[in-house]
Amino acid sequence: MQIFRAGQRASVTPNPDYFTGTVRMDPIVAATAPSRVNAVIVTFEPGARTAWHTHPLGQSLHVLSGLCLAQIEGEPVQELRPGDTVVFPAGVRHWHGAAPDVAMSHLAIQEEVDGSAADWLEKVSDSDYAGPRATLQGGVHPAASQPTATSTMIDAVSNAMPNSSRRVTVSRKNSTEASSEKISSTCPSANT
């Protein structure tokens, strides 16, 4: 058993090429083979956000405080509040961060492939960041229907967190077809 006491590990300032604004990361767990799971609490000051990025095996976010904005490319910006969880399937281009006037912290859980948990792209433009906001809806993305190591971990964390019964949906529209796909997670019992 390995125990990390509060304050034992230093906060980290992430690479500024991958973020806009002031962001701090506090490590929770780092993958040690054969595990591939990484978990980190990320705190964004108002207006701070990630660059566009994807994850080779997907990503789960659980909002701890503040107001989170998240977007899949081509869809409206979603508002997520404390207790909300969102799951981004593997390879889906997205960003997330704090609202313009409210800081935000979330637990981010993702798995590594060949030593990488994310593929970083260009920074999010001010127009994308300020884009239209969506309303909460239901639905499940096909890629989110089977439990993974990440979803099992997020379920365990969600069970321990207060206010974790909200349903959150992020929509993803297939650019070559007229249909939309939905991503959703209901804590604490979703198989996201």
Secondary structure by P-SEA (a helix, b strand, c coil): ccccccccbbbbbccccccccbbbbbbcccccccccbbbbbbbbcccccccccccccbbbbbbcccbbbbbcccccbbbbcccbbbbbcccccbbbbbcccccbbbbbbbcccccccccccccccccccccccccbbbbbccccccccaaaaaaaaaaaacccccbbbbbbbbcccccbbbbbbbccccccc
